Amino acid sequence: MTLLKQIITSEFQLVLVNRILISAVITVVAVILQKLGKRAIKRGFERAKRSVSEQASKKLDTTRSIILGLFKYSILVIAIVLVFQTFKVDLSSILTLAGIGGIAVGIGAQSLIKDILNGTFIWFENQFSVGDMITVADRCGRVVDFNLRTTKLVDEAGELYIIPNSEIRVVKNSSKKKT
């Protein structure tokens, strides 16, 4: 009986070590893909910016910021799913639980959804872009980063303001003059 326990324990340990190693490889590959993808996206947008106007260049910077965020989270989700599959975790039960819990989360995530919707409208309507000098929520500064959820401003003193897009009601864009 002791020999059987040793064999079972040894097999279990080998399987566990194997799954941990596979998970580590998945993580390393995800990090490498993220870095390579980020570099490729930035290069592609830099090439595109060479032949466009300053306003179009700002729009490209904003679009690049959004695509980088989507790319980062896509790689993260894929890596997590692969690690779960490596450990033979049944994702259908987790997704079912997430669906049931989604109602409660949805209520709590209303501001997140508002942030993303408002960010989408800001982007599509080209209200402002990375590099523009804007005034939002009594804060004036240069847009240093924009994604679908938040807008980051740096004022003249170098202070960073992170403003959820759902909080943006009125924008004064000093970089755009009506002609």
N, C-alpha and C positions, 0 to 999 in steps of 0.2 A: 504494500500500500504506500509506503514512503517513496518508493521508486516512481510510482504513478503520480504522486503529488509533485515530485521533482520534475518529471517530464511535462506535466501540465503547466506548472509554474514556469519552467524554462521556455516552453512554447509561447505562453502568454507574454512573457518578458520580451521574447524575440519579436512577436507581432507588435507589441506596444512600441518597442524601440524603432521598428521598421516604419510604423505610422508616424511617429514623431519625426523621424528623418525625412519622410516624404513631405510632411507639413512644413518642415524647415526649408526644404527645396522649393516648395510652392511659395513660401514667403519671400525667399531670396529672388526667385524668378519674378514675382509681382513687383518687388522693389526695383529690380533692373528694368522691367518693362515700363514702370512708371517713370523712371529717370530718362530712359530712351525716348518714350513717347512725349514727355514734357519737352525734351530738347528738340525733337522733330516738329512738334507743334509750334514752338517758339521760332524755329528757323523758317518754317513755312510762312508764318505771319510776317516775319521780318522781310522776307523776299517780296511778299505781296505789298508791304508798306512802301517799298522803294518807288513804285510807279503810281502812287495815288496822292491826292491832296492831303493837306494837314487834317481837315475835318474827317475825311475817310480813314486816315491813319489812326485817329482817336477811336473811331468806330471799330476798326480792326483790333486795337488794343483791348477794347471792352469785350469784343467777341472772343478774343484769345483767352481772356480771363475766365469767361464762362465755359469755354470748351475745356480748358485745363481742369477746372473744377469737376465737370462731368466725367472727364477721362479718369481723374484720380479716384472718384467714388466708384466708377464702373470697375476698375481694376481691384479695388478693395472688396467690393461685393463678390466678384468672381473668385477671388482668393479665399474669402471666408466660406463660400459654398464648397469649393474644392477641399478645403481642410475638413469641413463637416463630413463630406463624402468619404474622405480618407479614414475617418474614425467611425464610418458606417452609421452616422446619425441620420435618422429618417427626417428629411427636410419637409416632407408633406405634412407631418404632424405639427412641426414648428410653424409652417405656413398657415395651417388651419387655425392654430392657436393665435397666430398673428392676425388672421382675418377676424376672428371673434374679438380679440382685444383691439382690433383696429378702430372699432367704434369709440372705445374709451380714449384711445390714442388720438383719434381724429378730433375729438373735442378738445383735447389738450394741445393739439398741433395746429389749431386754427390760425394762430399768429404766424407759424411757419409757412402755411399755405398762403396766407395773405402776403407775407414777405416775397415768396416766389412769384406769385401772380403780379404783384406790383413791380417787382424786378423785371419780369418779362415785358410788361408794358413800357417801363422806362427804356429798356433796351430796344424794343421794336419802334417806339416813337422817337428814339434818338434824343431824349430829353437832355442827357449829358453823357459824356464819355470819360474814360481815364485821361487825366491831364487837364480837364476843364476846371476852371475856378467857379465854384458854386456856393450858394448859401442855402442851407437846409436846416430846419428845426433850430433856428437861431445860431447856427454854426456856419462859419465861412471858412473855406479852405479848398485846396486842390485835391481832386479825386485821384487817389493813388491806387485804388483797387475797387473793382465793382464785380459782384457776382449776383446771381439771382436772389440771394438771401440778404446780403448786406452791401452797404456802400461805405468805403473808408476814405475819410478826409484828413488831410494834414493842414493845420493852420499855419500862419506866419511864424508862430513861436515854436513850431515843430511838434505840437501836440497832435496825437492821433485820435480821431473820433470814429467810432464804428457805429453806424446808424442802420438799424433794421429797415429794409425797404418799405415795410408796412407803415412805418412812422413818417415816411416822406409824403407830405400833402402838397406843399408848394415848393418849387425849386426856382431859385434865381440863378441863372447861368450867365456869369459875366464874360465867358469866353465866346458866347454866341451873340452877335449883334444883328438886329433885324435890319435888313437892307431894303 
